Amino acid sequence: MQTVIIAGPPSAGKTSAILHVARLMQGEGLRPAAIKFDTRGSADPERYARIGMPALGGLSGYLCPDHYFISNLEEAVHWGRAQRAEALFVETAGLCLRCAPHVEGVPAVTVVDCLGGLDAPVKMGPMLSLADVVLLTKGDLVSQAEREVLAHRIMEENPGAEILPMNGLTGTGALALLRCLRGMSVNPGLADARLRHDMPAAICSYCTGERRIGRRFQSGNVEKLCWTEA
Amino acid sequence: MNTLDILGGKNRGGSPEPVERVRVRSGESLAVVGPTGSGKSELLADIAQLAQGDTPSKRHVLLDGRPPLIGASGLVGTLSQRTNFVMDADVGSFIRMHAAVLGKDGSGCVERVLALANELCGEPVDAVDRLQGLSGGQARSLMIADIALISDAPVVLIDEVENAGIDKHRALEALTGRGKIVLTATHDPVLMLMNDRRVVMRGGGMQALIERDGEERVRLEDLAACDAELLTARDTLRGGGRLRREARA
């Protein structure tokens, strides 16, 4: 089974991209499965189930969604194998851009929305710079020039990435992604695998449910701007 | 790149496409025609994805007679009715930015792109205009001029960009004149006939490949005159004028 991790900002088109690739795989008689890690609620597992994919959703609730995702990844892969799937798409909520859910040896796809602006690549950090494949969605809505500038800026942040256009409505581009995934590793397991980038640290009073504001309610890992100089 | 070949696959019913091979050379254009739902957009999608018998149509796309390398990108540029400018900048900075990322001289590009855009559209575009303030016709003209003069993509796919108030003939000429291979899916008879050849789509398949003949060349002149008359009438009415019978040539 090939595990593929998909990251990207909310509503960039991660689920649509996976659905189109999964349909192509199903057309070849393969059995793709998907797990969506989300924060509060998600209709995505139902979207996967609707095309007959084994699908599962996990909600991180009050936990950091990235910590929740990585803490469950090994079990997710076991689940995928139990479904007798040839491909497992692990879709992450991808929220704070501080870290990346990508794992060494596991194909890493990051979805970038062409409507997100030309400065987005610089802001996205390791989620973009550590991806193997960058999918550019909603390109049909922007000019050829802006697509080319965006692709160039992505290349500057991540020179090794394969940059592929993807139309989430029509599925144009899904084929290129599938061809690309075929050429990538089918990892045997996650036993010794490592994250490509560390996760954000916290462990402060707000991690444990504190809601009051002010110095006297803050403890643990608390960092302050240099206010005396400001 | 000198040639693009489309090798026929199957239509939606599973029968082989009547057109087995279409070759378009650098500097040539091909119209893609047929009723809504006949498969025009799928044909363009096959080219955009450089299909290798792995799309529903089972077509193969060859560049210079060979299958393209896996992961080949930047070969196909697109322009459709839905294409917009989304960045907030003036026209001059936008052109310079595009030229710069492709390693071209920005200042010379601005002049040349604007000159071409202004040939295509009656409403002049200026370097200091905001992209977001451009009319539909100005924006399309600028996009076409930019693809023609700056973009490196050797293949250009145009999907139903019509009635935008631009000079279609000059637009097509501007692209093919720079050695691009241009495929245009269209419902506009004038635009269809401006291409030397047209591929007719039916039921998802390439049904026929038709070369424009001498009689159609004459009809093109008539239709283009009708088209021009409609545009003039539009401008007159938009400008608060009245249409008069004697205005008809």
Interface residues (C-beta under 8 A of the other chain):
Chain A: C114 L115 G117 L118 G139 D140 L141 V142 S143 Q144 A145 E146 E148 V149 A151 H152 R153 E162 I163 L164 P165 T170 T172 G173 L175 A176 R179 C180 G183
Chain B: S41 A45 A48 Q49 L50 A51 D54 T55 I70 G71 S73 G74 G77 T78 L79 S80 R82 T83 N84 F85 V86 M87 F94 I95 M97 H98 V101 L102 M143 D146 I147 I150 S151 A153
